[in-house]
């Protein structure tokens, strides 16, 4: 019980410390697109262009990502046994021993 309490306190202290650091930093965090992809695209003489399907900014891309994840999760769950078949090889090995 003492270990659980100590681990919980460590997690709380780390979370509060991280929150304080993030709140007091004025730096803008750039994403992978800005910091990596755009740099390599410019070096390859491939400047940025408008996307084929412009879904804008704000919450709409997040909502589209949520819907795509939900649909993909439903499909993977529906076909779970086909994606991850039961381990029939282990059963056959156990019977042959």
Secondary structure, DSSP 8 states (H G I E B T S, - for coil): -HHHHHHHHHHHHHHHHHHHHHHH-------HIIIIIHHHHHHTT------SS---STTHHHHHHHHHHHHHHHHHHHTHHHHS---HHHHHHHHH-
